[in-house]
Amino acid sequence: MITPMKKVTILTLASHKEETLKALREMEIIHLTPLQNAVGASVNGAKGAVARVQKAMEVVPDKLRKGVTPAAKGASGVTLVEEIQTLITDKKNAEIQLEQAKEELEKLHAFGNLDPRTVKELAAKGIFVRLYLVDLSKDPFEVEGDNAYKHVFGKDENGTYIAVFTKGDAPASVKGAFTELAMPLKSLEEYRMIEEESNTTISAVDERFAQLASVKDDLEDRLLEVTDRYNLVEASASMLQNKGLAALQGFCPEPRVAEISAAAKANGWGIRVEDPTDEDSIPTLLGYNKLSRPMQCLYDIIGISPGYNEVDVSSVFLCFFSIFFAMIVGDMAYGLLFLGLAMFARSKMPKASSAGFHFVYLMSWATIIWGAINANFLGLTPELAGWSYYLDIANYNFIPEGVRNVLYWIRSSAPTDPTRFEAYKQFCETFTFLPASFVPKAAGASQMQHIQLFCFCIAVVHLSIAHAWNVVVRLKRKSSTFMAQVGWLMGAWVMFFLACNMVLGIDMPKFVIPMFIVEVVLLVLFTVPPSRLKQDFISIPMLVLDIVNSFTDVISYIRLFAVGMSGAAIAEAFNGMLSPLFGSAVGVAGAALVLLGVHGLNIALAVMGVAVHAVRLNTLEFSNGLGLEWSGFAFSPFAKQKN
């Protein structure tokens, strides 16, 4: 459920702003709302301190490399940050010098130990030196004047390097395809020394960064310290202040209002507690029970939260997400793998939050159960691996025949055992309202339409819950538009029967057309409240598109069948292709390596499918039916980062 909030305004002495904020920070009870923009030198300074520590942490590796001597312990976080800042500056300067040296050496490397001081001395004696990079393939290089002399120093892919010496009052003129090269500021020998020294400095700094990986925990502590300081300074600057008084405002969970009122009395604060208004931007605090607790992990991963005035769908979201996850992953072995990895990780991290582990446990068990229903274990069949026969729960005689037939009905193919096939065929024939195509003609026959119908059934149930919930919400708000939601509820079933008819060839019941007419009437009459008919009249013509979209919403659930079957098909196909290798030890080893890669890829594709399709069906199709926009942001109390 979404925890009710109260808007709290606290009045304190301006001289006690920091003490007030520190007291509230210890309580971790209020989500602050700035009353003005936080600006000023103190804010900029605190923000800069955070940036410096963040920069320091970026250049220090997360782990100490093998063979690297760890840095000595004992230095404070402040000292470490100062040292790293100095090292960063040294490295940056060395990189600049290295780049300059490389540029000069690359440009003038052919001229040996060229020294600009020698060139100046020659110029003082009336001998001018000019350097050229010449393209002799285009035009010949000519020097005008009898007192000029050219000398070729070298040649590479860029062209020919020539120096022209002229005795007289001015440098000689030259002709040809050339680029005059500027004289360096230092000798080439000095640039080679700079290059060597810069590389040495960069290597030494990188080595020191590698050593400091052993004390990165101290940097993380320092980051928490400066972050706490920045948050405190920012909160102080965002308070209103006038005539010696200061005010702050925020939101407090209603069950904890008594705590903040008691703190106000103890500290001499003025306090005002009121209900939030529609104009307020209210944070959302979700209260989870034992069943819905795993949703906390999923919401954090996706980064969504319902708005404060929206509804909490955590339980329904989690229930259907589990079904979607199981159908998309679909393999019992994958579920066992996820479960084993989660249990191993939990044993290594006993103090970590349990929400994430419970989420993985739930998804794993859902996948195991769905895999058991479909007898899907790495795509193996009894023909390829005889032991897989015992993984099919339908093969056990203690399973009631009715349950066994239901298991067979959900699967993508009919049973291969002739005796059980006949009993199953008779079971299918009892569903007289379904087309003849739903009755398999032979053992092992494909029955993809069964799982497709199952997907449409999930769709209509999922969407019906959304529209029925919306009816209740509108009734509580005393809005006449609840009747439009009744129309959408009827429309979900109309589109279900239409999808079954168009995709699966199932005859539509006679009541569908009258139901559709009633739906349209309710939507036209009640979609827009009478008080807003002039402003929102355009919504009525748009109903045509909305009705079409409701059909696509139902159809979109067939993606569960498509994505789930694709993974099983890939596994079965590779099993079939590699089965000839199963006859020898070498062949089995080779096939195992290939299948390991195939199943690794399959798992990755399945997880991507869950991220795209399972999330979409809940946050788009279902949420649209409920009118849920996920417009909220999480309640984040003013609290200390470093404990």
C-alpha positions as CSV (number, residue, x, y, z in Angstrom):
1,M,0.0,0.0,0.0
2,I,1.0,3.6,-0.5
3,T,1.7,5.2,2.9
4,P,-0.2,8.4,3.5
5,M,1.9,11.6,3.8
6,K,1.6,14.8,5.7
7,K,3.1,18.1,4.7
8,V,5.3,19.4,7.5
9,T,6.6,23.0,7.9
10,I,9.2,23.6,10.6
11,L,10.2,27.0,12.0
12,T,13.5,27.5,13.8
13,L,16.0,30.2,14.7
14,A,18.3,31.0,11.8
15,S,21.3,30.6,14.0
16,H,20.1,27.0,14.7
17,K,19.6,25.9,11.1
18,E,22.4,23.4,11.0
19,E,21.5,21.9,14.4
20,T,17.9,21.5,13.3
21,L,18.9,19.8,10.1
22,K,21.3,17.5,11.9
23,A,18.5,16.5,14.4
24,L,16.1,15.7,11.5
25,R,18.9,13.9,9.7
26,E,19.3,11.5,12.6
27,M,15.6,10.8,12.7
28,E,15.4,10.0,9.0
29,I,11.8,11.0,8.9
30,I,11.3,13.8,6.5
31,H,11.6,14.1,2.7
32,L,12.7,17.7,2.3
33,T,11.2,20.0,-0.3
34,P,13.4,23.1,-1.1
35,L,11.7,26.4,-0.5
36,Q,14.2,28.3,-2.6
37,N,17.1,27.5,-4.9
38,A,20.2,26.3,-3.1
39,V,23.0,28.7,-4.2
40,G,26.0,30.4,-2.6
41,A,29.7,29.9,-2.1
42,S,29.2,27.3,0.7
43,V,27.0,25.1,-1.7
44,N,29.6,25.4,-4.5
45,G,32.4,24.6,-2.1
46,A,30.7,21.5,-0.7
47,K,29.7,20.4,-4.2
48,G,33.3,20.8,-5.4
49,A,34.5,18.7,-2.5
50,V,32.2,15.9,-3.6
51,A,33.4,16.2,-7.2
52,R,37.0,16.0,-6.1
53,V,36.5,12.8,-4.2
54,Q,34.5,11.3,-7.0
55,K,37.3,12.1,-9.4
56,A,39.8,10.5,-7.1
57,M,37.7,7.3,-6.9
58,E,37.4,7.2,-10.7
59,V,41.2,6.9,-11.2
60,V,41.8,4.4,-8.4
61,P,41.1,0.7,-9.4
62,D,38.5,-1.2,-7.5
63,K,40.8,-4.1,-6.7
64,L,44.5,-4.5,-6.0
65,R,46.2,-6.1,-8.9
66,K,48.3,-9.2,-8.3
67,G,51.9,-8.3,-7.7
68,V,51.2,-4.7,-6.7
69,T,52.5,-3.5,-3.3
70,P,49.5,-2.2,-1.3
71,A,49.6,1.3,0.0
72,A,50.4,1.9,3.6
73,K,47.4,2.1,5.9
74,G,46.7,5.0,8.3
75,A,46.3,8.0,6.0
76,S,43.1,9.9,6.4
77,G,40.6,10.3,3.6
78,V,41.5,14.0,3.3
79,T,45.2,13.2,2.8
80,L,44.4,10.5,0.3
81,V,42.3,12.8,-1.8
82,E,44.9,15.5,-1.7
83,E,47.6,13.1,-2.8
84,I,45.4,11.8,-5.6
85,Q,44.6,15.3,-6.8
86,T,48.4,16.0,-7.0
87,L,49.0,12.8,-8.9
88,I,46.2,13.6,-11.3
89,T,47.7,17.0,-12.0
90,D,51.2,15.5,-12.4
91,K,49.9,12.9,-14.8
92,K,47.9,15.5,-16.8
93,N,51.0,17.8,-17.1
94,A,53.1,14.8,-18.1
95,E,50.6,13.8,-20.8
96,I,50.6,17.3,-22.2
97,Q,54.4,17.4,-22.3
98,L,54.5,13.9,-23.8
99,E,52.0,14.9,-26.5
100,Q,54.0,18.0,-27.4
101,A,57.3,16.1,-27.5
102,K,55.8,13.4,-29.7
103,E,54.3,15.9,-32.1
104,E,57.7,17.7,-32.5
105,L,59.6,14.5,-32.8
106,E,57.2,13.0,-35.3
107,K,57.3,16.2,-37.4
108,L,61.1,16.7,-37.3
109,H,62.5,13.3,-36.6
110,A,64.5,13.3,-39.9
111,F,66.7,16.2,-38.8
112,G,68.7,14.3,-36.3
113,N,69.7,16.4,-33.3
114,L,68.3,19.7,-34.5
115,D,68.9,22.4,-32.0
116,P,67.1,25.8,-32.4
117,R,70.0,27.5,-30.4
118,T,72.4,26.5,-33.1
119,V,70.1,27.8,-35.8
120,K,70.0,31.2,-34.0
121,E,73.7,31.4,-33.7
122,L,74.1,30.7,-37.5
123,A,71.5,33.4,-38.2
124,A,73.6,35.9,-36.2
125,K,76.5,35.1,-38.5
126,G,74.4,35.6,-41.6
127,I,73.5,32.0,-42.3
128,F,69.8,31.3,-42.4
129,V,68.3,27.8,-42.0
130,R,64.8,26.8,-43.2
131,L,63.2,23.3,-42.9
132,Y,60.8,21.9,-45.5
133,L,58.7,18.8,-46.1
134,V,58.6,18.3,-49.9
135,D,56.5,16.2,-52.2
136,L,58.9,15.5,-55.0
137,S,56.3,13.4,-56.9
138,K,54.4,16.6,-57.8
139,D,57.0,19.2,-58.6
140,P,60.8,19.5,-58.4
141,F,62.1,21.4,-55.4
142,E,64.2,24.4,-56.5
143,V,66.2,27.0,-54.5
144,E,66.8,30.4,-56.0
145,G,70.1,32.2,-55.6
146,D,73.8,31.3,-55.7
147,N,74.4,31.5,-52.0
148,A,71.8,28.9,-51.1
149,Y,72.4,25.2,-50.5
150,K,69.8,22.4,-49.9
151,H,70.5,19.2,-48.1
152,V,68.2,16.1,-47.9
153,F,68.0,14.7,-44.4
154,G,65.6,11.9,-44.9
155,K,62.4,10.5,-46.5
156,D,59.3,8.7,-45.4
157,E,55.7,8.2,-46.4
158,N,54.9,11.9,-45.7
159,G,57.6,13.2,-48.2
160,T,61.2,14.3,-48.3
161,Y,62.8,16.3,-45.5
162,I,65.1,19.1,-46.8
163,A,67.0,21.9,-45.0
164,V,68.0,25.0,-47.0
165,F,71.0,27.0,-45.9
166,T,71.4,30.6,-47.2
167,K,74.3,32.9,-46.7
168,G,73.3,36.6,-47.0
169,D,70.8,39.0,-45.7
170,A,67.6,36.9,-46.0
171,P,66.6,33.2,-46.5
172,A,66.5,32.1,-50.2
173,S,63.2,31.7,-52.0
174,V,62.1,28.1,-53.0
175,K,59.7,26.6,-55.5
176,G,57.8,23.3,-55.6
177,A,55.2,21.4,-53.6
178,F,56.4,21.9,-50.0
179,T,55.4,22.7,-46.5
180,E,57.7,24.8,-44.4
181,L,58.3,23.3,-41.0
182,A,58.4,25.6,-37.9
183,M,61.6,25.6,-35.9
184,P,61.1,23.8,-32.6
185,L,61.4,25.6,-29.3
186,K,63.8,23.0,-27.9
187,S,66.3,20.7,-29.4
188,L,65.1,17.3,-30.5
189,E,67.4,15.7,-27.9
190,E,65.6,17.6,-25.2
191,Y,62.2,16.5,-26.6
192,R,63.5,12.9,-26.4
193,M,64.4,13.4,-22.8
194,I,61.0,15.0,-22.1
195,E,59.3,12.0,-23.7
196,E,61.2,9.6,-21.6
197,E,60.6,11.6,-18.4
198,S,56.9,12.0,-19.1
199,N,56.5,8.2,-19.7
200,T,58.3,7.6,-16.4
201,T,56.0,10.0,-14.5
202,I,52.9,8.5,-16.1
203,S,54.0,5.0,-15.2
204,A,54.9,6.0,-11.6
205,V,51.5,7.7,-11.2
206,D,49.6,4.7,-12.6
207,E,51.6,2.4,-10.3
208,R,50.7,4.6,-7.3
209,F,47.0,4.5,-8.3
210,A,47.2,0.7,-8.5
211,Q,48.7,0.7,-4.9
212,L,45.9,3.0,-3.6
213,A,43.3,0.3,-4.6
214,S,44.1,-1.3,-1.2
215,V,42.7,1.8,0.6
216,K,39.8,2.6,-1.7
217,D,37.5,1.9,1.3
218,D,38.9,5.0,3.0
219,L,38.0,7.0,-0.2
220,E,34.5,5.6,-0.1
221,D,34.2,6.7,3.5
222,R,35.5,10.1,2.6
223,L,32.9,10.3,-0.2
224,L,30.1,9.6,2.2
225,E,31.5,12.3,4.6
226,V,31.6,15.0,1.9
227,T,28.2,13.9,0.5
228,D,26.7,14.3,3.9
229,R,28.2,17.7,4.3
230,Y,27.0,18.7,0.8
231,N,23.4,17.5,1.6
232,L,23.5,19.4,4.8
233,V,24.7,22.6,3.2
234,E,22.3,22.3,0.3
235,A,19.4,21.7,2.7
236,S,20.4,24.7,4.8
237,A,20.7,27.0,1.7
238,S,17.2,25.8,0.4
239,M,15.5,27.0,3.6
240,L,13.7,30.3,3.8
241,Q,15.2,32.9,6.2
242,N,14.0,36.2,7.4
243,K,14.4,38.3,10.5
244,G,16.4,35.7,12.4
245,L,14.0,32.9,11.6
246,A,14.3,30.0,9.1
247,A,11.8,27.6,7.7
248,L,12.0,24.2,6.0
249,Q,9.3,22.1,4.5
250,G,8.9,18.4,3.6
251,F,6.8,15.4,3.7
252,C,6.5,12.9,6.6
253,P,4.8,9.5,6.6
254,E,1.6,9.9,8.6
255,P,2.4,7.1,11.0
256,R,5.5,9.0,12.1
257,V,4.0,12.4,12.5
258,A,3.9,12.0,16.3
259,E,7.7,11.5,16.3
260,I,8.4,14.7,14.5
261,S,5.9,16.6,16.7
262,A,7.6,15.3,19.8
263,A,11.0,16.3,18.4
264,A,9.7,19.8,17.7
265,K,8.5,20.2,21.2
266,A,11.8,19.0,22.6
267,N,13.9,21.3,20.4
268,G,11.7,24.3,20.5
269,W,10.7,24.3,16.9
270,G,7.5,25.7,15.5
271,I,5.7,23.1,13.5
272,R,2.7,22.9,11.2
273,V,1.3,19.6,9.9
274,E,-1.3,19.6,7.1
275,D,-2.7,17.5,4.4
276,P,-0.9,17.8,1.0
277,T,-2.7,19.6,-1.8
278,D,-3.2,18.6,-5.4
279,E,-0.5,21.1,-6.4
280,D,2.2,19.4,-4.1
281,S,4.8,17.1,-5.6
282,I,4.4,14.3,-3.1
283,P,6.9,11.4,-2.8
284,T,5.7,7.8,-2.7
285,L,6.5,5.4,0.1
286,L,5.3,1.9,-0.6
287,G,4.5,-0.4,2.3
288,Y,5.3,-4.0,1.5
289,N,4.0,-7.1,3.2
290,K,5.7,-10.5,3.1
291,L,4.1,-11.4,-0.2
292,S,4.8,-8.2,-2.1
293,R,8.3,-7.6,-0.6
294,P,10.1,-9.0,-3.7
295,M,8.6,-6.2,-5.7
296,Q,10.8,-3.7,-4.0
297,C,13.8,-5.3,-5.8
298,L,12.0,-5.1,-9.2
299,Y,10.9,-1.5,-8.8
300,D,14.5,-0.5,-7.9
301,I,15.8,-2.4,-11.0
302,I,13.2,-0.8,-13.4
303,G,13.4,2.6,-11.7
304,I,9.6,3.1,-11.5
305,S,7.2,4.1,-8.7
306,P,3.5,4.8,-8.7
307,G,2.4,8.4,-8.1
308,Y,1.2,9.3,-4.6
309,N,-2.4,9.6,-5.8
310,E,-2.2,6.4,-7.9
311,V,-2.8,2.9,-6.7
312,D,-0.3,0.3,-5.5
313,V,-0.4,-2.7,-7.8
314,S,2.6,-4.5,-6.2
315,S,0.9,-7.8,-5.5
316,V,-0.8,-8.1,-8.9
317,F,2.3,-6.9,-10.7
318,L,4.4,-9.6,-8.9
319,C,1.9,-12.3,-9.4
320,F,1.6,-11.8,-13.2
321,F,5.3,-11.0,-13.6
322,S,6.1,-14.4,-12.1
323,I,3.8,-16.0,-14.7
324,F,5.3,-14.0,-17.5
325,F,8.9,-14.7,-16.3
326,A,8.2,-18.5,-16.1
327,M,6.6,-18.6,-19.6
328,I,9.4,-16.7,-21.3
329,V,12.3,-18.6,-19.6
330,G,10.3,-21.8,-19.6
331,D,13.0,-24.3,-18.8
332,M,13.1,-26.3,-15.6
333,A,16.9,-26.5,-15.7
334,Y,17.3,-22.7,-16.0
335,G,15.0,-22.3,-13.0
336,L,17.1,-24.7,-11.0
337,L,20.3,-22.8,-12.1
338,F,18.8,-19.5,-11.0
339,L,17.7,-20.9,-7.7
340,G,21.1,-22.5,-7.0
341,L,23.0,-19.3,-7.8
342,A,20.7,-17.3,-5.6
343,M,21.1,-19.6,-2.7
344,F,24.9,-19.6,-3.1
345,A,25.0,-15.8,-3.2
346,R,22.7,-15.6,-0.2
347,S,25.1,-17.9,1.8
348,K,28.0,-15.5,0.9
349,M,26.0,-12.3,1.7
350,P,23.9,-13.2,4.8
351,K,23.6,-9.5,5.8
352,A,22.4,-8.2,2.4
353,S,18.8,-7.1,1.8
354,S,16.5,-10.2,1.5
355,A,14.1,-8.6,-1.0
356,G,16.3,-9.3,-4.1
357,F,16.9,-12.9,-3.1
358,H,13.3,-13.5,-2.4
359,F,12.5,-12.1,-5.8
360,V,14.9,-14.5,-7.5
361,Y,13.6,-17.4,-5.4
362,L,10.1,-16.7,-6.6
363,M,11.0,-16.3,-10.2
364,S,13.1,-19.5,-10.0
365,W,10.3,-21.6,-8.5
366,A,7.8,-20.2,-11.0
367,T,10.1,-21.2,-13.9
368,I,10.7,-24.7,-12.4
369,I,6.9,-25.3,-12.1
370,W,6.2,-24.1,-15.6
371,G,9.1,-26.2,-16.9
372,A,7.7,-29.2,-15.1
373,I,4.3,-28.6,-16.5
374,N,5.7,-28.6,-20.0
375,A,8.4,-31.3,-19.3
376,N,11.0,-28.9,-20.6
377,F,14.5,-29.6,-19.4
378,L,17.3,-28.3,-21.6
379,G,15.1,-29.2,-24.6
380,L,15.9,-32.9,-24.1
381,T,13.5,-35.7,-25.0
382,P,13.5,-39.4,-24.0
383,E,14.7,-40.3,-27.5
384,L,17.9,-38.3,-26.9
385,A,18.3,-38.8,-23.1
386,G,16.3,-41.7,-21.6
387,W,16.5,-40.4,-18.1
388,S,14.5,-37.3,-19.1
389,Y,11.4,-39.5,-19.1
390,Y,11.4,-39.4,-15.3
391,L,11.3,-35.5,-15.4
392,D,7.9,-35.5,-16.9
393,I,5.4,-35.6,-14.1
394,A,2.7,-36.7,-16.5
395,N,4.4,-40.1,-16.8
396,Y,3.7,-41.0,-13.2
397,N,0.7,-43.1,-12.5
398,F,-0.2,-41.4,-9.2
399,I,-1.1,-38.3,-11.2
400,P,-4.9,-38.2,-11.7
401,E,-6.0,-38.6,-15.3
402,G,-7.8,-35.3,-15.3
403,V,-4.7,-33.4,-14.1
404,R,-2.5,-35.3,-16.6
405,N,-4.8,-34.3,-19.5
406,V,-4.7,-30.7,-18.4
407,L,-0.9,-30.9,-18.4
408,Y,-1.0,-32.3,-21.9
409,W,-3.5,-29.7,-23.1
410,I,-1.2,-26.8,-22.1
411,R,1.8,-28.3,-23.9
412,S,2.8,-27.4,-27.5
413,S,2.4,-31.1,-28.6
414,A,0.2,-34.0,-27.8
415,P,1.5,-37.0,-25.8
416,T,3.5,-39.5,-27.9
417,D,2.4,-42.5,-25.9
418,P,-0.4,-44.1,-28.0
419,T,-2.4,-45.3,-25.0
420,R,-2.4,-42.0,-23.2
421,F,-3.0,-40.2,-26.5
422,E,-6.3,-41.9,-26.9
423,A,-7.5,-40.9,-23.5
424,Y,-6.2,-37.3,-24.0
425,K,-7.9,-37.1,-27.4
426,Q,-11.2,-38.0,-25.8
427,F,-10.6,-35.3,-23.2
428,C,-10.1,-32.7,-25.9
429,E,-13.3,-33.8,-27.7
430,T,-15.3,-32.8,-24.6
431,F,-14.6,-29.1,-25.4
432,T,-17.2,-28.9,-28.0
433,F,-17.1,-25.1,-28.2
434,L,-13.5,-25.3,-29.6
435,P,-12.8,-25.9,-33.2
436,A,-11.8,-29.3,-34.5
437,S,-8.2,-28.1,-34.8
438,F,-7.9,-28.2,-31.0
439,V,-8.3,-32.0,-31.1
440,P,-4.9,-33.6,-32.1
441,K,-5.1,-36.1,-35.0
442,A,-2.1,-38.2,-34.0
443,A,0.3,-38.8,-31.1
444,G,2.8,-36.1,-30.8
445,A,0.9,-33.7,-33.0
446,S,1.5,-30.0,-32.7
447,Q,-1.0,-28.0,-30.7
448,M,0.4,-24.5,-30.7
449,Q,-3.2,-23.1,-30.6
450,H,-3.6,-24.4,-27.1
451,I,-0.9,-22.3,-25.6
452,Q,-2.0,-19.3,-27.7
453,L,-5.5,-19.6,-26.2
454,F,-3.9,-19.8,-22.8
455,C,-2.1,-16.6,-23.5
456,F,-5.3,-14.9,-24.5
457,C,-7.0,-16.1,-21.3
458,I,-4.1,-14.6,-19.2
459,A,-4.6,-11.4,-21.2
460,V,-8.3,-11.1,-20.5
461,V,-7.9,-11.9,-16.8
462,H,-5.0,-9.4,-16.4
463,L,-6.8,-6.6,-18.2
464,S,-10.1,-7.4,-16.5
465,I,-8.4,-6.9,-13.1
466,A,-7.1,-3.6,-14.3
467,H,-10.5,-2.3,-15.5
468,A,-12.4,-3.7,-12.5
469,W,-9.9,-2.0,-10.2
470,N,-10.3,1.2,-12.1
471,V,-14.1,0.9,-11.6
472,V,-13.6,0.7,-7.8
473,V,-11.1,3.6,-7.8
474,R,-13.6,5.8,-9.7
475,L,-16.4,4.9,-7.4
476,K,-14.4,5.8,-4.4
477,R,-13.7,9.2,-6.0
478,K,-17.4,9.6,-6.8
479,S,-16.7,10.1,-10.4
480,S,-19.3,9.3,-13.0
481,T,-16.5,8.0,-15.3
482,F,-16.6,4.7,-13.5
483,M,-19.3,3.7,-16.0
484,A,-16.8,4.2,-18.8
485,Q,-14.5,1.7,-17.0
486,V,-17.4,-0.8,-16.9
487,G,-17.5,-0.3,-20.7
488,W,-13.7,-1.0,-20.9
489,L,-14.2,-4.1,-18.8
490,M,-16.8,-5.4,-21.2
491,G,-14.5,-4.3,-24.1
492,A,-11.7,-6.5,-22.8
493,W,-13.9,-9.6,-23.1
494,V,-15.2,-8.5,-26.5
495,M,-11.6,-8.2,-27.8
496,F,-10.8,-11.5,-26.2
497,F,-13.5,-13.3,-28.1
498,L,-12.6,-11.4,-31.3
499,A,-8.9,-12.4,-30.9
500,C,-9.9,-16.0,-30.4
501,N,-12.0,-15.9,-33.5
502,M,-9.5,-14.2,-35.8
503,V,-6.4,-16.0,-34.6
504,L,-7.7,-19.4,-33.5
505,G,-11.0,-19.8,-35.4
506,I,-13.2,-20.0,-32.3
507,D,-16.8,-19.0,-32.9
508,M,-17.8,-15.8,-31.0
509,P,-20.7,-16.2,-28.6
510,K,-24.0,-14.5,-29.7
511,F,-23.8,-12.0,-26.8
512,V,-20.5,-10.5,-28.0
513,I,-22.1,-8.0,-30.5
514,P,-24.7,-6.7,-28.0
515,M,-21.9,-6.5,-25.4
516,F,-19.9,-4.4,-27.8
517,I,-22.8,-2.1,-28.5
518,V,-23.3,-1.5,-24.7
519,E,-19.5,-0.9,-24.4
520,V,-19.6,1.8,-27.0
521,V,-22.6,3.5,-25.5
522,L,-21.0,3.6,-22.0
523,L,-17.8,4.9,-23.4
524,V,-19.5,7.7,-25.4
525,L,-21.7,8.8,-22.5
526,F,-19.3,8.5,-19.6
527,T,-15.7,8.9,-20.8
528,V,-15.8,12.6,-20.2
529,P,-17.4,14.0,-17.1
530,P,-20.3,16.5,-17.9
531,S,-18.4,19.3,-16.2
532,R,-15.5,18.9,-18.7
533,L,-17.4,18.1,-21.8
534,K,-16.4,21.4,-23.6
535,Q,-12.7,21.1,-22.7
536,D,-12.3,17.3,-23.4
537,F,-14.8,16.8,-26.2
538,I,-12.0,15.6,-28.5
539,S,-11.6,12.5,-26.3
540,I,-14.9,11.1,-27.6
541,P,-13.8,10.8,-31.3
542,M,-10.5,9.4,-30.1
543,L,-12.4,6.5,-28.7
544,V,-12.2,4.8,-32.1
545,L,-8.4,4.5,-31.8
546,D,-8.6,3.5,-28.1
547,I,-11.0,0.6,-29.0
548,V,-8.6,-0.6,-31.7
549,N,-5.7,-0.3,-29.1
550,S,-7.7,-2.5,-26.7
551,F,-7.7,-5.2,-29.3
552,T,-3.9,-4.9,-29.8
553,D,-3.5,-5.1,-26.0
554,V,-5.1,-8.5,-26.0
555,I,-3.2,-9.7,-29.0
556,S,0.1,-8.5,-27.5
557,Y,0.0,-11.2,-24.8
558,I,0.7,-13.8,-27.5
559,R,4.3,-12.7,-27.2
560,L,4.5,-14.9,-24.2
561,F,4.0,-17.9,-26.4
562,A,6.3,-16.7,-29.2
563,V,9.3,-15.8,-27.0
564,G,8.9,-18.8,-24.8
565,M,8.6,-21.2,-27.7
566,S,11.6,-19.7,-29.5
567,G,14.0,-20.6,-26.6
568,A,12.7,-24.2,-26.4
569,A,12.9,-24.5,-30.2
570,I,16.6,-23.4,-30.2
571,A,17.5,-25.9,-27.5
572,E,15.7,-28.7,-29.2
573,A,17.2,-27.9,-32.6
574,F,20.8,-27.9,-31.3
575,N,20.1,-31.1,-29.4
576,G,18.9,-32.7,-32.6
577,M,21.9,-31.5,-34.6
578,L,24.4,-32.6,-32.0
579,S,22.8,-36.0,-31.2
580,P,25.1,-37.9,-33.6
581,L,28.0,-36.9,-31.4
582,F,26.6,-38.5,-28.3
583,G,28.0,-42.0,-29.2
584,S,31.6,-41.3,-28.0
585,A,33.3,-39.6,-25.1
586,V,35.0,-37.1,-27.4
587,G,31.7,-36.4,-29.2
588,V,29.9,-35.9,-25.9
589,A,32.6,-33.5,-24.7
590,G,32.4,-31.5,-27.9
591,A,28.6,-31.5,-27.9
592,A,28.6,-30.4,-24.2
593,L,30.8,-27.4,-25.0
594,V,28.6,-26.3,-27.9
595,L,25.4,-26.8,-25.8
596,L,26.9,-24.9,-22.9
597,G,27.3,-21.9,-25.3
598,V,23.8,-22.4,-26.7
599,H,22.1,-22.5,-23.4
600,G,24.2,-19.5,-22.1
601,L,22.9,-17.6,-25.1
602,N,19.4,-18.9,-24.6
603,I,19.4,-17.7,-20.9
604,A,20.7,-14.3,-22.0
605,L,17.9,-14.0,-24.6
606,A,15.4,-15.1,-22.1
607,V,16.5,-12.5,-19.6
608,M,16.3,-9.9,-22.3
609,G,12.8,-11.1,-23.2
610,V,11.7,-10.8,-19.6
611,A,13.1,-7.2,-19.4
612,V,11.2,-6.2,-22.6
613,H,8.0,-8.3,-22.7
614,A,7.2,-9.2,-19.1
615,V,7.8,-5.7,-17.9
616,R,5.9,-4.2,-20.8
617,L,2.8,-6.2,-20.2
618,N,2.6,-4.9,-16.7
619,T,3.7,-1.3,-17.1
620,L,2.0,-0.7,-20.4
621,E,-1.0,-2.9,-21.2
622,F,-2.1,-3.5,-17.6
623,S,-1.2,0.0,-16.4
624,N,-3.1,1.6,-19.3
625,G,-6.2,-0.3,-18.3
626,L,-5.8,0.9,-14.8
627,G,-4.9,4.5,-15.7
628,L,-1.6,4.0,-13.9
629,E,1.1,6.4,-15.2
630,W,4.0,5.5,-12.9
631,S,4.5,9.2,-12.4
632,G,5.8,9.0,-8.8
633,F,9.2,9.3,-7.2
634,A,10.4,7.4,-4.2
635,F,10.3,8.8,-0.6
636,S,13.9,9.6,0.2
637,P,14.2,10.9,3.8
638,F,16.9,13.4,4.7
639,A,19.4,11.1,6.3
640,K,23.1,10.6,6.8
641,Q,24.9,8.5,4.2
642,K,27.8,7.5,6.5
643,N,26.7,5.6,9.6
